[in-house]
C-alpha cells in the first residue's frame, strides 16, 4: 500500500515592521550646535482704564447722553474725558464738555449728583474744605523751629570757650590720664554753658548773633492745623527731614472753591477791563489832576514850526 506523506503546514506570515531611520551620526570632534534660547517676552502693561460710572436714569430733563456725561464727570471732574467716555466724538468732546458745563440745568444736575455721592460715601464738602483751610493757614513753626542761643564764648570768663559741667569733668579726666597731673589743665572759660541763654551783645566771637539750631516738635501734641499740614518724616542725608503738604496747591484749590481764582485771572489777563471798571465806578472821569504837582517840572516852550527863529539867517548870494 502506498503511504501518503503528511501535508506541510504553511509557514506563518511575517509581520511587517516599519523602522524609523536612525539619526545621522555626528562627526567626531565636532561640537553640537546649541539652540539659541528665546528671549523672554516682557508682558505688556494693559492701559489703565477708568472705571465707568454707574448708569443713572435721566433727571432734570436731561437726555440719556447728557445724563451719562454728568455721571462720568463725577469720576475725575475732567470735562473732556467725561464727554469721550459718555459717547461724544473725540473731535468735539472738548467743545461739547464746555457747552454742557455752561448749561444751567446740567449744573443743577451735577450739584445734585455730587450731593448724592457725598451721602453715599459719607464725605461732606465742609470737612474737605476745613482740611484744606487748615493746611493753607497752618503755622509751619509748630513743626520745626529755628532757635538762636548763645555761643560757647558768650558767657565764658573773659569770653573764652565755655564748657558744660559734664564736658569739663570729661576733659579733666582725659588730661589727667594723658599728662599724669592737672597742674597745667586749661579751664578756658569755665563751666556753665547753657544753649538756651540769649546771645551776649558784646561777644567778640559771634558778634551778638549767637548760634542757630533747628528744633523739631513732638508730633503727638500738634494742633489740628499743624496735624493737617504734617505729611510725615524721614531720615535723610542731613538727619530727620519733616515733610509737609504743599500749601500753594491747597491754596489754589481753596481759592477756586471760594470763587477768587477766576476773578484774579481775569484782572491779570485784561488790565484794560480793570481800568475801565475803575473809571466806571467814579463820576464819569477816572482821572483827577493833581494841583501843583511837585514832581512835574515846567517844560520850556518849544519853538513853533510856523514862526521862524530869530537866530536863523539866510545866506545871501
CORVEN-V820160 format. One line per field, one symbol per residue. psi: psi as a letter, one per 20 degrees, with the letter a starting at -180 (. if undefined). burial: I if it has 16 or more other C-alpha atoms within 10 Angstrom, else O. A space follows every 10 residues. Layout:
psi: ???
burial: ???
//
This chain:
psi: qppppqqppq qqpppppopp pqqpqqqpio qqpppppppp ppppppqppp pqqqpqqprk kqqhghhhgg ghhigjkogg hhhghhjrqh hjggghgggg iipghhgghg gghhghghhg ikoqhhgghh ghghggjqoi ihgpqoppaq aiigjqokkr pprrgghghg hgghhhhgii rjgkpoicja rjpoiiqqqp hjpigikjha pqqppqqoii lqrhghhhhp jaqqoahkbp ppqqqohggh hghhhghikh ghgghhhhhn hhhhghhhhh ibkioipoqp plohioqppq pqqqiipqqh jpqqpq.
burial: OOOOOOOOOO OOOOOOOOOO OOOOOOOOOO OOOOOOOOOO OOOOOOOOOO OOIOOOOOOO OOOOOIIIII IIIIOOOOII IIIIIIOIOO OOIIOIIOOI IOOOOIOOII OOIIOOOOOO OOOOOOOOIO IIIIIIOIOO OIIOOOOIII IIIIIIOOII IIIOOOOIOO OIOOIOOOOO OOOOOOOIII IOIOIOOIII OOIOIIOIII OOOOOOOOOO OOOOIIIIII OOOOOOOOOO OIOIOOIOOI IOIIOOOOOO OOOOOOOOOO OOOOOOOOOO OOOOOOOOOO OOOOOOOOOO OOOOOOOOOO OOOOOOO
//
